[in-house]
Amino acid sequence: TESEAVVDGVKTHFERVIKNQTCYYGNAPDLPVIPDKFEGYNKLYSMIDQPSVTGDEGMKKTNRVQLIFDNDVKTKWCVRPTAEDGSVTVTWAMSEKVRIDAYALSTANDWPDRNPDAWCIYGKNSEEEEWTLIHKATKAGLPKELFTYSDVFKVEDPKEYKHYKMTLTENFNNRDLYQFSELVLLQNKD
């Protein structure tokens, strides 16, 4: 943002730049250009069948599972596991069969210890089929910074599926809550 102020009777121009949670006042230094992690990919938000998104109930209405697909890092899914093994699961359908070549997660607004650190993603094409494992992450190393996208996780042998499931099995500190703000599904640009 830019503003002007009078300092010691002199009109002065101020510039404030916030980059990676660092705030600069005065003339901001040249900041490095951060490469777009999603360059070369199409984001698949528009292909997610939003009413089909289901999962463990969030801690409150503002933490519901559907928010991981709203393209807004300021919202989150914060959930206490209900499964005996301490895992949490989200399932969703796509509007048609879709190949997911890669994906990324975004951290939320607080408590990095709640960030998932291990999970599996599965796909299938009908309710009768068994789930097929398409990607497994262990010691995923999501960023500790808030509102920050992870590196892109690439699916080694992507295939088209209509239904998907993600099961989170560990977080950074083995606490009883998981949270993240976005699950960005990606497809290679052709």
C-alpha positions as semicolon CSV with decimal commas, in nm:
position;residue;x (nm);y (nm);z (nm)
1;T;0,000;0,000;0,000
2;E;0,106;0,357;-0,049
3;S;0,031;0,663;0,160
4;E;0,151;1,014;0,226
5;A;0,211;1,181;0,559
6;V;0,355;1,507;0,691
7;V;0,670;1,446;0,894
8;D;0,841;1,750;1,051
9;G;0,645;1,976;0,817
10;V;0,755;1,786;0,504
11;K;0,511;1,588;0,293
12;T;0,659;1,237;0,269
13;H;0,563;0,938;0,059
14;F;0,552;0,603;0,241
15;E;0,527;0,258;0,092
16;R;0,439;-0,051;0,290
17;V;0,490;-0,395;0,143
18;I;0,398;-0,715;0,318
19;K;0,571;-1,017;0,172
20;N;0,589;-1,356;0,340
21;Q;0,470;-1,201;0,666
22;T;0,750;-0,940;0,669
23;C;0,641;-0,578;0,672
24;Y;0,863;-0,308;0,522
25;Y;0,811;0,064;0,592
26;G;0,968;0,342;0,392
27;N;1,101;0,262;0,048
28;A;1,067;-0,113;0,026
29;P;1,369;-0,308;-0,090
30;D;1,342;-0,502;-0,413
31;L;1,185;-0,827;-0,309
32;P;1,272;-1,151;-0,483
33;V;1,017;-1,279;-0,731
34;I;0,858;-1,589;-0,589
35;P;0,786;-1,843;-0,862
36;D;0,426;-1,954;-0,903
37;K;0,411;-2,308;-0,763
38;F;0,117;-2,382;-0,988
39;E;0,269;-2,261;-1,316
40;G;0,210;-2,528;-1,580
41;Y;-0,104;-2,658;-1,408
42;N;-0,476;-2,593;-1,426
43;K;-0,653;-2,574;-1,090
44;L;-0,958;-2,802;-1,085
45;Y;-1,186;-2,611;-0,845
46;S;-1,465;-2,579;-1,103
47;M;-1,475;-2,956;-1,157
48;I;-1,539;-3,045;-0,793
49;D;-1,899;-3,146;-0,723
50;Q;-1,931;-2,925;-0,413
51;P;-2,246;-3,093;-0,268
52;S;-2,061;-3,427;-0,268
53;V;-1,783;-3,306;-0,034
54;T;-1,817;-3,492;0,296
55;G;-1,589;-3,560;0,587
56;D;-1,547;-3,555;0,959
57;E;-1,734;-3,261;1,108
58;G;-1,527;-2,954;1,179
59;M;-1,483;-2,806;1,525
60;K;-1,742;-2,538;1,442
61;K;-1,947;-2,417;1,144
62;T;-1,663;-2,195;1,028
63;N;-1,432;-2,502;1,015
64;R;-1,638;-2,732;0,790
65;V;-1,475;-2,970;0,544
66;Q;-1,622;-2,802;0,232
67;L;-1,396;-2,501;0,295
68;I;-1,087;-2,689;0,172
69;F;-1,226;-2,647;-0,180
70;D;-1,336;-2,280;-0,167
71;N;-1,014;-2,131;-0,315
72;D;-0,968;-1,914;-0,005
73;V;-0,673;-1,968;0,233
74;K;-0,849;-1,758;0,500
75;T;-1,099;-2,041;0,565
76;K;-1,008;-2,384;0,702
77;W;-1,114;-2,732;0,801
78;C;-1,023;-2,790;1,164
79;V;-1,132;-3,131;1,286
80;R;-1,098;-3,368;1,579
81;P;-1,055;-3,731;1,468
82;T;-1,345;-3,967;1,536
83;A;-1,196;-4,286;1,388
84;E;-1,041;-4,535;1,630
85;D;-0,705;-4,504;1,455
86;G;-0,705;-4,123;1,494
87;S;-0,740;-4,052;1,122
88;V;-0,977;-3,810;0,948
89;T;-1,122;-3,850;0,599
90;V;-1,270;-3,628;0,330
91;T;-1,442;-3,766;0,017
92;W;-1,561;-3,582;-0,292
93;A;-1,677;-3,642;-0,647
94;M;-1,581;-3,461;-0,962
95;S;-1,837;-3,345;-1,220
96;E;-1,684;-3,603;-1,458
97;K;-1,389;-3,841;-1,460
98;V;-1,077;-3,631;-1,406
99;R;-0,705;-3,701;-1,397
100;I;-0,528;-3,536;-1,104
101;D;-0,160;-3,497;-1,193
102;A;-0,058;-3,315;-0,876
103;Y;-0,194;-3,130;-0,574
104;A;-0,093;-2,897;-0,293
105;L;-0,222;-2,805;0,051
106;S;-0,227;-2,469;0,224
107;T;-0,165;-2,415;0,592
108;A;-0,426;-2,233;0,799
109;N;-0,431;-1,935;1,034
110;D;-0,284;-2,083;1,352
111;W;-0,118;-2,376;1,531
112;P;0,123;-2,532;1,277
113;D;0,135;-2,846;1,494
114;R;-0,211;-2,929;1,353
115;N;-0,079;-2,937;0,993
116;P;-0,115;-3,283;0,838
117;D;0,216;-3,464;0,791
118;A;0,099;-3,799;0,651
119;W;-0,197;-3,890;0,430
120;C;-0,320;-4,104;0,142
121;I;-0,530;-4,004;-0,158
122;Y;-0,745;-4,262;-0,336
123;G;-0,962;-4,271;-0,646
124;K;-1,240;-4,485;-0,793
125;N;-1,502;-4,454;-1,066
126;S;-1,812;-4,606;-0,906
127;E;-1,953;-4,666;-0,560
128;E;-1,907;-5,043;-0,607
129;E;-1,533;-5,025;-0,681
130;E;-1,261;-5,056;-0,420
131;W;-1,049;-4,746;-0,360
132;T;-0,719;-4,731;-0,554
133;L;-0,426;-4,559;-0,382
134;I;-0,299;-4,280;-0,609
135;H;-0,060;-4,098;-0,374
136;K;0,082;-4,147;-0,027
137;A;0,266;-3,877;0,167
138;T;0,470;-3,944;0,481
139;K;0,674;-3,679;0,659
140;A;0,524;-3,438;0,406
141;G;0,682;-3,133;0,568
142;L;0,414;-2,874;0,513
143;P;0,538;-2,519;0,578
144;K;0,522;-2,391;0,936
145;E;0,427;-2,044;0,802
146;L;0,059;-1,955;0,815
147;F;-0,153;-1,921;0,498
148;T;0,123;-2,085;0,292
149;Y;0,099;-2,340;0,011
150;S;0,302;-2,657;0,031
151;D;0,526;-2,773;-0,248
152;V;0,340;-2,950;-0,526
153;F;0,295;-3,324;-0,470
154;K;0,308;-3,507;-0,804
155;V;0,104;-3,821;-0,872
156;E;0,338;-4,075;-1,034
157;D;0,089;-4,263;-1,252
158;P;-0,222;-4,043;-1,279
159;K;-0,547;-4,194;-1,408
160;E;-0,898;-4,056;-1,447
161;Y;-1,136;-4,106;-1,155
162;K;-1,479;-3,971;-1,068
163;H;-1,458;-4,016;-0,687
164;Y;-1,170;-3,926;-0,458
165;K;-1,085;-3,970;-0,091
166;M;-0,811;-3,827;0,130
167;T;-0,732;-3,981;0,469
168;L;-0,506;-3,787;0,706
169;T;-0,316;-4,013;0,944
170;E;-0,059;-3,790;1,122
171;N;0,003;-3,425;1,197
172;F;0,320;-3,244;1,303
173;N;0,284;-3,308;1,674
174;N;0,047;-3,606;1,705
175;R;-0,208;-3,377;1,863
176;D;-0,577;-3,446;1,858
177;L;-0,665;-3,185;1,593
178;Y;-0,594;-3,157;1,221
179;Q;-0,631;-2,845;1,012
180;F;-0,550;-2,703;0,671
181;S;-0,713;-2,439;0,455
182;E;-0,698;-2,561;0,093
183;L;-0,655;-2,877;-0,109
184;V;-0,564;-2,759;-0,459
185;L;-0,615;-3,027;-0,724
186;L;-0,397;-2,977;-1,031
187;Q;-0,387;-3,103;-1,388
188;N;-0,102;-3,049;-1,632
189;K;-0,169;-2,783;-1,895
190;D;-0,166;-2,947;-2,237
